[in-house]
């Protein structure tokens, strides 16, 4: 069998020193043996942060006559995990602070030599994890998960405690101000994953960026040992034997005949299997090529117009809550498909794996971005390290997801020397790990000359990006000074230009004049969309558009007492799930595009 030297993989910095720091990282946790730890968890609300000093994590109970403690998990409130606390307890709707979660955990440890990992797929925003009174891990970042090995700490009877804090900080990402709800809690699945002593930890399997019939694969075992394992794609009748080196790693490339490449029209996924000593891992993986040529985005070598929509990881009905389940994912993604989209922009943060995989299954390309949004402290080195960690964690989790085509490093940031250096470092970090996606960012600093009708953008970061996103709210935050058909765009010339946001607010069922923005009417929003689409059709380097956004969403900064009431009303669909008039405008546009 002819093997191909996997140069492309080596160039991606596949297992760099930074990534190697956690050798036993588990790719595809849902494809392993696991127990979900979801359900009702006991909680202690701690607004003054007394829990560390009082050692809540020890969960002590009064035993003697003079023994007492001023806290208890038992007998108090309980919260659903996964889930945000804001929507579960009315008194916590606006709460920003600490909540302690506790759960009894009974384990029948295998007599075989097994290893056990606690996997938190999302905790908002900082947390510390304690098992049986001892700290076993900590993490910052609401939108990426983390893994902690607890093999030596587990007993038959255990008490698991997680201190969760969602307080906004100046050096955090996002920082002090952002236009979405600051949900707190254990907002995504918690798993206890069981593995053999030596297991396939991290693996990356992907079609070559340029060639349509070459697959690159790399595997790293949990230990630095030489082993033999097999990689197979049964439907393609392909089985490869891999021999790991003394570092526990193997890399290869091979040709595949008659492979059907993934695309929005045919979102083909293959069952890919990895077998080590009888332990089999299954993953549904698609294969596609993505790159740019001039002003075009090419998918599988053909130009594609990006028909996108943005949405938050939120179910708006019944007052709004974090989306967390596979059912939630199907609902959000299906509404994007109904609009006629071939892409979703997951704004403004990395969304859960259920959403990413569901979008891939339904044939939606994905733009993922880390929440470097507006008020980030770009001069703070600690903040930069947090951003780099978030980007690495995002790429690491979703490297095998072919639907992920775009990594975005920022949204609506203002140019400065510090900001340019910050984003340049982020791009370098990303490209050291993955050169097979397109890197992008969204800007809201396009200048408009009212006399000439020309739009321009002066930003040094444009030259470093594969695709340039533009957020521009003509007819809402910016007035029209001339007809839409008379506007000229000279922005990011020679590169693919993506309208990453546009739109305006409307209250579902409210009707009024189509030329009065303060009417908050569906008619005004509808006409605003028609005008913007007319303007966009004349942009010479336009590669796609993504209206802001699919659903109305909760935001504490939206305070109009009649029309907003804590909601951003730019959605094409209301918080009750009803489609506004502008929804049909976009559906027809995408259908005819």
C-alpha positions in Angstrom: 0.0 0.0 0.0 1.3 3.4 -1.0 1.8 5.8 1.9 2.1 9.6 1.5 4.4 11.6 3.6 2.1 13.8 5.7 3.9 17.1 5.2 0.7 19.1 5.5 0.0 17.7 9.0 3.5 18.5 10.1 3.1 22.1 8.9 0.0 22.5 11.0 2.0 22.1 14.2 -0.2 19.2 15.0 1.3 18.2 18.3 3.4 21.2 19.3 5.1 21.7 22.7 2.1 23.7 23.9 -0.4 21.0 22.9 1.8 18.3 24.3 1.5 19.8 27.8 -1.6 17.7 28.3 -0.7 14.3 26.8 -3.8 12.5 28.0 -6.3 14.9 26.3 -9.3 13.0 25.0 -10.6 13.8 21.6 -14.3 13.0 21.0 -15.4 12.4 24.6 -18.9 11.5 23.4 -17.3 8.6 21.4 -15.8 7.0 24.6 -17.2 5.0 27.5 -18.8 7.5 29.8 -21.5 8.2 32.4 -23.4 11.4 32.3 -23.4 13.3 35.6 -26.2 15.5 34.6 -29.3 16.0 36.7 -30.2 17.7 39.9 -27.2 19.1 41.8 -27.4 20.7 45.3 -26.2 24.2 45.5 -25.1 26.9 47.9 -25.3 30.5 46.8 -22.2 32.4 48.0 -22.5 36.2 47.0 -19.7 37.3 49.4 -17.3 34.5 48.4 -17.0 33.0 51.9 -16.9 29.4 50.6 -13.1 29.1 50.2 -12.4 30.4 53.7 -15.2 28.2 55.2 -14.1 25.2 53.1 -17.5 24.5 51.6 -15.7 21.9 49.4 -15.2 19.7 52.4 -19.0 19.3 52.9 -18.6 18.8 56.6 -21.5 17.8 58.7 -22.2 18.4 62.4 -21.3 15.3 64.4 -21.0 16.3 68.1 -23.0 18.4 70.5 -20.8 21.5 69.9 -20.3 21.0 66.2 -22.0 23.1 63.6 -21.5 24.6 60.2 -23.1 27.7 58.6 -23.7 26.0 55.2 -25.1 22.8 53.9 -25.6 21.3 50.5 -28.3 18.9 51.7 -31.8 20.3 52.1 -31.1 23.4 50.1 -32.0 24.5 46.6 -31.1 22.3 43.6 -30.3 23.2 40.1 -30.4 21.3 36.8 -27.1 20.4 35.2 -26.6 21.3 32.5 -28.4 24.6 32.8 -27.9 28.3 33.8 -28.9 29.5 37.2 -30.4 32.7 35.8 -33.4 31.0 34.3 -33.9 28.4 37.0 -34.2 30.6 40.1 -35.9 34.0 39.8 -33.8 35.5 42.5 -30.7 34.6 40.4 -31.9 36.2 37.2 -29.3 39.0 37.3 -26.9 37.3 39.7 -23.2 37.6 39.1 -21.1 35.9 41.7 -20.4 32.5 43.1 -22.5 29.4 43.4 -21.2 26.1 44.8 -22.5 22.9 43.2 -22.4 19.5 45.0 -23.2 16.0 43.9 -22.9 12.6 45.5 -21.1 10.2 43.2 -21.1 6.4 43.6 -18.6 4.5 41.5 -18.0 0.8 41.0 -14.4 0.9 39.9 -13.4 -1.7 37.4 -11.1 -4.5 38.6 -9.3 -4.0 35.3 -6.7 -1.3 35.1 -8.8 1.7 34.0 -8.5 5.4 34.1 -11.2 7.9 35.0 -11.6 11.5 33.8 -14.1 14.2 34.8 -15.1 16.1 31.7 -16.8 19.5 31.9 -17.9 20.7 28.5 -18.8 24.2 29.7 -18.9 26.1 33.0 -19.6 29.8 33.1 -17.2 31.5 33.6 -14.5 30.4 36.1 -14.6 27.3 38.3 -12.6 25.1 40.7 -13.3 21.4 41.0 -13.0 19.5 44.3 -13.4 15.7 44.8 -13.7 14.4 48.3 -12.4 17.7 49.8 -9.4 18.1 47.5 -9.0 20.4 44.5 -8.5 18.4 41.4 -8.8 21.1 38.7 -9.7 24.6 37.7 -10.6 26.4 34.5 -11.5 29.9 33.1 -13.7 30.4 30.0 -17.4 29.7 29.7 -17.3 28.4 26.1 -14.7 25.6 26.1 -14.5 22.5 28.1 -11.8 20.9 30.3 -10.8 17.5 31.5 -9.4 16.3 34.8 -8.0 12.8 35.6 -9.4 11.5 38.9 -8.3 7.9 38.8 -6.4 8.1 42.0 -8.9 10.3 43.9 -12.1 8.3 43.2 -13.6 6.0 45.9 -16.8 4.0 45.9 -18.6 6.9 47.7 -17.6 10.4 46.5 -18.7 14.0 46.9 -18.0 16.2 43.9 -18.0 20.0 44.4 -17.7 22.7 41.8 -17.3 26.4 42.7 -18.7 28.4 39.8 -18.3 32.2 39.4 -19.7 34.3 36.4 -18.6 37.7 37.7 -17.3 40.0 34.9 -13.7 41.0 35.1 -11.6 43.6 33.3 -9.0 41.0 32.2 -11.5 38.4 31.2 -12.7 37.3 27.8 -15.4 38.6 27.3 -14.6 41.6 29.6 -16.9 44.0 31.4 -19.4 44.8 28.7 -21.0 42.6 26.1 -24.4 42.5 24.4 -25.7 39.1 25.6 -26.8 37.6 28.9 -24.2 36.7 31.4 -25.5 33.2 32.1 -23.8 31.5 35.0 -23.6 27.9 36.0 -22.6 24.5 34.8 -24.2 25.1 31.4 -23.1 22.1 29.4 -22.8 18.3 30.0 -20.6 16.8 32.7 -19.2 13.3 32.0 -17.2 10.7 33.8 -15.2 9.1 31.0 -13.6 5.7 31.5 -10.6 4.6 29.4 -8.0 1.8 29.4 -4.7 2.5 31.0 -3.2 3.3 27.6 -5.7 4.7 25.1 -5.9 6.8 21.9 -5.9 10.3 23.4 -5.8 12.9 20.6 -6.4 12.2 17.0 -6.8 14.3 13.9 -8.2 13.0 10.6 -8.8 15.3 7.7 -8.8 15.7 4.0 -5.9 17.5 2.5 -6.5 21.3 2.1 -6.0 21.1 -1.6 -6.1 17.5 -2.8 -9.5 15.8 -3.1 -8.3 12.2 -2.5 -5.6 12.4 0.2 -6.4 12.0 3.8 -4.0 12.9 6.6 -4.2 11.3 10.0 -2.2 11.6 13.2 -2.7 9.9 16.5 -1.2 10.4 20.0 -1.5 7.8 22.7 -2.0 8.7 26.3 1.4 7.3 27.1 4.8 7.5 25.3 4.9 3.9 24.2 5.3 2.0 20.9 2.0 0.3 19.9 0.2 -0.9 16.9 -3.3 0.4 16.1 -5.6 0.5 13.1 -7.6 3.3 11.5 -10.4 2.2 9.2 -13.1 3.8 7.1 -15.3 0.8 6.4 -17.5 2.5 3.8 -14.4 3.3 1.8 -12.9 -0.1 2.3 -9.8 1.5 3.8 -7.8 0.1 6.7 -4.5 1.5 7.8 -2.1 0.1 10.3 -0.3 2.7 12.4 2.8 2.2 14.5 3.4 4.7 17.2 7.0 5.8 17.9 8.6 6.0 21.3 6.7 9.3 22.0 3.4 7.4 21.4 2.7 9.3 18.2 2.0 8.2 14.6 1.4 10.3 11.5 0.4 9.1 8.0 -1.2 10.1 4.8 -3.0 7.9 2.3 -5.0 8.1 -0.9 -8.7 7.3 -0.9 -10.7 6.4 -4.0 -14.3 7.4 -4.7 -14.6 9.6 -1.6 -17.7 11.8 -1.4 -16.7 15.2 -0.2 -18.9 16.9 2.4 -20.8 20.0 1.2 -24.0 21.8 2.2 -25.9 20.0 -0.5 -24.5 16.6 0.4 -23.3 16.6 4.0 -21.7 13.2 3.9 -20.1 11.8 7.1 -18.2 8.6 7.3 -17.9 6.3 10.3 -14.2 6.4 11.1 -12.8 3.8 13.6 -9.7 3.7 15.6 -8.8 0.4 17.4 -6.1 -0.1 20.0 -5.9 -3.4 21.9 -9.6 -4.1 21.2 -10.8 -0.7 22.4 -12.7 0.9 19.5 -13.5 4.6 19.0 -16.1 5.7 16.5 -16.3 9.2 15.1 -18.5 10.6 12.3 -16.1 12.6 10.1 -16.6 14.4 6.8 -14.0 15.3 4.3 -13.8 18.6 2.4 -11.4 21.1 0.9 -11.6 24.8 1.9 -9.5 27.7 0.7 -9.7 31.1 -1.0 -8.8 32.3 -4.5 -8.8 36.0 -5.0 -12.1 37.3 -3.8 -13.8 33.9 -3.7 -14.2 31.2 -1.0 -13.7 27.8 -2.6 -15.4 24.7 -1.1 -14.1 21.5 -2.8 -12.5 23.6 -5.5 -15.8 25.5 -6.4 -16.8 29.0 -5.5 -19.5 29.2 -2.9 -21.6 32.1 -1.7 -22.0 32.1 2.0 -25.7 32.2 2.9 -25.4 32.6 6.7 -27.2 33.6 9.8 -26.0 34.2 13.3 -27.5 32.9 16.6 -26.7 32.8 20.2 -26.5 29.6 22.3 -29.9 30.4 23.7 -33.5 29.1 23.5 -35.5 32.3 23.6 -38.9 30.8 24.5 -40.3 30.8 28.1 -38.1 33.8 29.1 -34.8 32.6 27.6 -32.2 30.1 28.8 -28.9 28.6 27.6 -29.2 26.0 25.0 -27.5 22.8 26.1 -29.0 19.6 24.6 -29.1 17.8 21.3 -32.8 18.7 21.1 -31.9 22.4 21.5 -29.2 22.0 18.8 -31.7 20.5 16.3 -34.1 23.3 16.9 -31.6 26.1 16.4 -29.9 24.5 13.4 -33.2 23.5 11.8 -34.4 27.1 11.9 -31.2 28.2 10.1 -31.8 25.5 7.4 -35.4 26.6 7.0 -34.2 30.1 6.2 -32.1 28.6 3.3 -28.7 29.0 4.9 -25.6 27.0 4.0 -23.6 28.5 6.9 -24.1 29.7 10.5 -22.0 32.2 12.4 -21.8 31.1 16.0 -21.6 34.4 17.6 -19.9 35.7 19.7 -18.3 32.7 21.3 -17.7 29.0 20.8 -20.9 27.1 21.1 -21.5 23.6 22.5 -20.4 20.4 20.6 -24.1 19.4 20.1 -24.6 22.5 18.0 -21.4 22.1 16.0 -22.1 18.5 15.2 -25.8 19.1 14.3 -24.8 21.9 12.0 -22.3 19.6 10.3 -25.0 16.8 10.0 -27.5 19.2 8.4 -24.9 20.7 6.0 -24.1 24.0 7.4 -20.6 25.5 7.3 -19.6 27.1 10.6 -17.9 30.3 11.5 -16.7 30.0 15.1 -15.1 32.9 17.1 -13.7 33.4 20.5 -15.3 36.2 22.5 -12.7 38.9 21.9 -15.5 41.5 21.7 -15.0 45.3 21.9 -13.9 46.1 25.4 -11.0 43.6 25.7 -7.9 44.9 27.6 -5.5 44.5 24.7 -2.5 45.7 26.8 -2.9 43.0 29.4 -0.6 40.0 28.8 -2.7 37.8 31.0 -5.7 38.6 28.8 -3.7 37.6 25.7 -2.8 34.3 27.2 -6.4 33.6 28.0 -7.4 34.4 24.4 -4.7 32.1 23.1 -5.8 29.3 25.4 -9.4 29.7 24.3 -8.4 29.5 20.6 -6.3 26.4 21.2 -9.1 24.7 23.1 -11.6 25.5 20.4 -9.4 24.2 17.6 -8.4 21.1 19.7 -12.0 20.1 20.4 -13.3 20.7 16.8 -10.3 19.9 14.6 -12.1 16.9 13.1 -15.3 18.7 12.4 -15.3 19.4 8.7 -18.2 21.8 9.1 -15.9 24.2 10.9 -14.5 26.2 8.1 -13.7 29.6 9.7 -11.9 30.5 12.9 -12.6 34.1 13.9 -10.3 35.9 16.3 -12.2 39.0 17.1 -15.5 41.0 16.7 -15.9 44.8 16.6 -12.5 45.8 17.9 -10.9 49.2 17.4 -7.5 49.5 15.8 -4.5 50.4 18.0 -0.9 49.2 18.3 -1.9 47.0 21.3 -4.9 45.5 19.5 -3.0 44.8 16.4 -0.2 43.1 18.3 -2.8 41.1 20.3 -4.7 39.8 17.2 -1.4 39.2 15.3 -0.3 36.9 18.2 -3.7 35.1 18.1 -3.4 34.4 14.4 0.1 33.1 14.9 -1.1 30.8 17.6 -4.0 29.5 15.6 -1.9 28.9 12.4 0.7 27.0 14.4 -2.0 24.5 15.3 -4.2 24.5 12.2 -3.5 25.8 8.7 -6.5 24.0 7.2 -9.2 26.5 8.0 -9.7 30.2 7.0 -8.9 32.8 9.6 -11.1 35.9 9.9 -12.4 38.7 12.1 -15.4 41.1 12.0 -14.9 44.9 11.9 -17.4 47.6 12.6 -15.1 50.5 11.7 -15.9 50.9 8.0 -15.9 54.6 7.1 -18.6 56.1 4.9 -18.0 59.3 2.9 -21.5 60.9 2.6 -20.4 63.1 -0.3 -19.0 60.3 -2.5 -21.0 57.4 -1.2 -17.9 55.3 -0.8 -17.2 52.8 2.0 -13.6 52.2 3.0 -11.7 50.4 5.8 -8.3 51.4 7.1 -7.2 48.5 9.3 -3.8 46.9 9.4 -5.3 43.5 10.3 -7.0 43.1 6.9 -3.8 42.0 5.2 -3.4 39.1 7.7 -6.9 37.6 7.3 -8.2 35.1 4.8 -11.8 36.5 4.9 -12.8 40.0 6.1 -16.0 40.4 8.0 -17.9 43.7 8.1 -20.6 44.7 10.6 -22.6 47.6 9.3 -26.1 48.7 10.4 -27.2 51.0 7.6 -30.7 52.2 8.4 -30.4 51.5 12.1 -27.3 52.9 13.7 -26.2 54.6 10.5 -28.5 56.8 8.4 -28.7 56.5 4.6 -27.3 59.7 3.0 -28.0 58.4 -0.5 -29.9 55.6 -2.2 -28.6 52.0 -1.5 -27.9 51.5 -5.2 -25.7 54.5 -5.2 -23.3 53.3 -2.5 -19.8 52.1 -3.5 -17.8 49.6 -1.5 -14.0 49.8 -1.7 -13.3 47.6 1.3 -10.7 44.8 1.6 -10.3 44.9 -2.2 -8.8 41.7 -3.6 -10.0 39.6 -0.6 -13.3 37.8 0.1 -15.6 40.3 1.9 -18.2 38.9 4.2 -21.1 41.0 5.6 -21.0 39.5 9.1 -23.8 41.7 10.6 -26.6 44.0 9.4 -30.2 44.5 10.5 -32.4 46.4 12.8 -34.9 45.8 15.6 -38.6 45.1 15.3 -41.2 43.9 17.8 -43.1 40.9 16.5 -46.7 41.8 15.6 -46.0 45.6 15.8 -46.9 47.4 12.6 -46.1 50.9 11.5 -44.6 53.0 8.8 -41.7 51.5 6.8 -39.7 54.7 7.0 -39.8 55.4 10.7 -37.2 53.5 12.8 -38.7 54.5 16.1 -41.9 52.6 15.1 -40.0 49.3 16.0 -42.3 47.8 13.3 -41.9 44.7 11.2 -42.5 46.9 8.1 -39.4 49.1 9.0 -37.2 46.0 9.5 -38.5 44.5 6.3 -37.7 47.6 4.3 -34.3 47.9 6.0 -33.4 44.4 4.8 -34.5 45.1 1.2 -32.4 48.3 1.1 -29.3 46.6 2.5 -29.6 43.6 0.1 -29.8 46.1 -2.8 -26.6 47.7 -1.6 -24.8 44.4 -0.9 -25.5 43.1 -4.4 -23.2 45.8 -5.8 -20.2 44.9 -3.7 -17.6 43.4 -6.2 -15.7 41.2 -3.7 -18.7 40.0 -1.7 -18.5 36.3 -0.7 -21.5 36.1 1.6 -23.8 37.7 4.2 -25.0 36.9 7.7 -27.8 39.0 9.1 -27.9 39.8 12.7 -29.6 37.5 13.7 -31.9 34.5 13.8 -33.7 34.9 17.1 -34.4 37.8 19.5 -32.1 37.3 22.5 -31.8 38.4 26.1 -29.6 41.4 26.8 -29.5 43.5 29.9 -28.3 46.5 27.9 -31.6 46.8 25.9 -33.8 48.9 28.1 -36.7 50.3 26.1 -39.6 49.8 28.4 -42.1 48.9 25.7 -40.3 47.4 22.8 -37.2 45.7 24.3 -37.7 44.9 28.0 -34.3 43.3 28.3 -34.3 41.8 24.8 -32.4 42.6 21.6 -35.2 42.6 19.0 -33.0 42.3 15.9 -34.1 38.7 15.4 -35.8 37.5 12.3 -37.8 35.3 14.7 -39.3 36.5 17.9 -38.6 35.3 21.5 -41.9 33.3 21.1 -40.6 31.5 17.9 -42.7 33.5 15.4 -41.2 34.7 12.1 -41.2 38.4 11.3 -41.8 39.8 7.9 -38.0 40.3 7.2 -37.5 36.5 7.6 -39.3 36.0 4.3 -37.2 38.6 2.6 -34.1 36.7 3.6 -35.6 33.3 2.7 -36.4 34.5 -0.8 -33.0 36.1 -1.3 -31.2 32.9 -0.3 -33.5 30.8 -2.4 -32.7 32.9 -5.5 -29.0 33.2 -4.8 
